[in-house]
């Protein structure tokens, strides 16, 4: 088992970057799904807000 403090700094930075990219992709997919199921723009905005997603930051 590798402990976090045993991972080289470069490895941590790469892992953080990969996690940030994955999070952005998941948010993008969630926003598209919400947009596909929303009745109108107001509904979409409200649903995104409920999920804590901001459509202006992609």
C-alpha positions, -999 to +999 in steps of 0.1 A: +000+000+000+013+034-009+007+063+014+000+098+002+032+111+018+052+084-001+040+096-035+064+120-052+052+156-056+051+152-094+029+122-090+005+141-067+004+170-092-004+146-120-031+129-100-046+162-090-046+173-126-063+141-137-089+144-110-096+180-120-101+169-156-123+140-146-144+163-124-148+188-153-159+160-176-185+147-151-199+182-146-201+187-184-220+154-188-243+163-159-251+197-174-258+182-208-281+156-192-300+183-173-303+205-204-317+175-224-344+169-198-352+205-189-385+220-200-371+254-208-341+277-200-355+287-166-361+250-157-325+242-168-310+270-148-330+260-117-320+223-120-284+231-125-285+254-094-300+225-074-271+203-084-246+230-075-235+233-112-228+267-128-235+267-165-213+298-170-181+279-158-174+251-183 
